[in-house]
Each structure stands twice: as structure tokens, then as C-alpha cells.
Amino acid sequence: MGVGKAHIKKGDAVLILSGKDSGKQGTVLRVNPGKQRAIVEGLNLITKHMRPSADSPEGGRTTIEGSIHMSNLKLICPKTGQAIRTKRAIVEKEVSGRVKQFRVRVSRKTGEVVD
């Protein structure tokens, strides 16, 4: 299985569409495009049982953020604050006298560049 393309990036504000935290908003901490999963700050908390080790001699249970499939996340537009769908578009910019092409995320509704 190849590396997939992610419609969200680290640091994006997202809305959770389904699951126990549906309707909540958070910031993306980490993205795994190969598995199409992302970790959102403070949401989808799971309990992990830790065995005693040199780092934590007591061990015990800790809560950490679990991953969420990207199909259950929707990007929140930084300008409007609404959940949006995105597409990829190629934009030409002039960099040091040369015209270069860049791929950017564009809102499907308004056509504005999100990146």
C-alpha cells in the first residue's frame, strides 16, 4: 500500500464528524498519511496500561490521544471558521526571478487558498 495524500496537515484546526467526540474541534498533532489517520489534541482519549520500567517505576494507567481516521475529520477554514472540503490546485509564483508551480489546498466552496 502506497503513501496516501492527506487533506489535513499538522497544526490544522479540524472538526470531528463521527465517534464519541463528534462535533468537537481540535488541533492536529500528528498525521500518518500511509494509514490515513491523524491524532487530534485532547480528543479520542484512550487508556493505556503501562508496565513498570526504569523510566516510570510505578507503571499504571495513563490516558493518551488515539488516532482518528481522516475520513472522520473535516478541515476548519481559518478565515470563516466553518468546516470545509478542500481540493488541490496548482498555483504559479515567482521566486527569485523564476516562475515556479506549487500545489496548494483550496476551499471547494469559496475557491480561496487555505495554505
C-alpha positions as CSV (number, residue, x, y, z in Angstrom):
1,M,0.0,0.0,0.0
2,G,1.5,3.3,-1.1
3,V,1.6,6.6,0.8
4,G,-1.8,8.3,0.6
5,K,-2.4,12.0,0.3
6,A,-3.7,13.8,3.3
7,H,-6.2,16.7,3.1
8,I,-5.2,17.9,6.5
9,K,-1.7,18.8,7.9
10,K,-0.1,19.1,11.3
11,G,-1.4,22.3,13.1
12,D,-4.7,22.4,11.2
13,A,-8.0,23.0,13.1
14,V,-10.4,20.2,12.4
15,L,-13.9,19.2,13.2
16,I,-14.7,15.5,14.2
17,L,-17.6,14.2,12.2
18,S,-18.3,10.8,13.9
19,G,-17.5,8.8,17.0
20,K,-17.7,9.6,20.7
21,D,-16.2,13.1,20.2
22,S,-18.3,14.1,17.2
23,G,-19.0,17.8,16.9
24,K,-15.8,18.8,18.8
25,Q,-13.0,20.8,17.4
26,G,-9.2,20.3,18.0
27,T,-5.8,20.9,16.5
28,V,-3.9,18.1,14.6
29,L,-0.8,17.0,16.4
30,R,0.4,14.3,14.0
31,V,-0.6,12.9,10.6
32,N,0.0,9.4,9.3
33,P,-0.8,9.6,5.5
34,G,0.1,5.9,4.9
35,K,-2.6,4.7,7.3
36,Q,-4.9,7.7,6.6
37,R,-5.0,8.5,10.4
38,A,-4.4,11.7,12.5
39,I,-4.0,12.4,16.2
40,V,-6.0,15.4,17.4
41,E,-5.1,17.3,20.6
42,G,-7.2,16.4,23.6
43,L,-9.7,14.3,21.7
44,N,-10.3,10.5,21.3
45,L,-8.6,9.8,24.6
46,I,-7.8,6.2,25.3
47,T,-6.4,4.5,28.5
48,K,-3.0,2.8,28.1
49,H,-1.8,0.3,30.7
50,M,2.0,0.9,31.3
51,R,4.2,-1.8,32.7
52,P,6.7,-0.6,35.4
53,S,10.1,0.3,33.8
54,A,13.2,2.3,34.5
55,D,11.5,5.5,33.2
56,S,8.3,5.0,35.1
57,P,8.9,2.6,38.1
58,E,5.3,2.8,39.2
59,G,3.7,1.9,35.9
60,G,-0.1,2.2,35.9
61,R,-2.7,3.6,33.6
62,T,-2.3,6.7,31.5
63,T,-4.6,8.5,29.1
64,I,-3.3,9.4,25.6
65,E,-4.8,10.7,22.4
66,G,-5.8,7.9,20.0
67,S,-5.7,8.2,16.2
68,I,-8.8,9.1,14.1
69,H,-9.3,8.1,10.5
70,M,-9.1,11.1,8.2
71,S,-12.5,10.4,6.7
72,N,-14.0,11.4,10.1
73,L,-12.2,14.8,10.1
74,K,-13.1,18.0,8.3
75,L,-10.8,21.0,8.0
76,I,-12.0,24.3,9.6
77,C,-11.3,27.3,7.4
78,P,-9.1,29.8,9.3
79,K,-10.9,32.8,7.7
80,T,-14.5,31.8,8.1
81,G,-14.3,29.3,11.0
82,Q,-16.6,26.9,9.1
83,A,-15.9,23.2,8.3
84,I,-14.9,23.0,4.6
85,R,-14.0,20.5,1.9
86,T,-10.8,21.1,0.0
87,K,-9.2,20.2,-3.3
88,R,-5.7,20.6,-4.6
89,A,-4.8,23.2,-7.2
90,I,-1.6,24.4,-8.8
91,V,-0.6,28.0,-8.3
92,E,2.3,29.7,-10.1
93,K,4.5,32.0,-8.0
94,E,7.6,34.0,-9.0
95,V,10.6,33.0,-6.8
96,S,13.9,34.8,-7.4
97,G,13.1,35.6,-11.0
98,R,11.7,32.2,-11.9
99,V,8.1,31.1,-12.1
100,K,7.5,28.0,-10.0
101,Q,4.4,25.9,-9.6
102,F,3.2,25.0,-6.1
103,R,0.3,22.7,-5.0
104,V,-2.0,24.3,-2.5
105,R,-5.2,23.4,-0.8
106,V,-8.2,25.4,-2.0
107,S,-11.7,25.6,-0.4
108,R,-14.3,23.9,-2.7
109,K,-17.0,26.4,-1.6
110,T,-15.2,29.7,-1.8
111,G,-12.2,28.9,-4.0
112,E,-9.8,30.6,-1.5
113,V,-6.4,29.2,-0.8
114,V,-6.2,27.6,2.7
115,D,-2.5,27.2,3.0
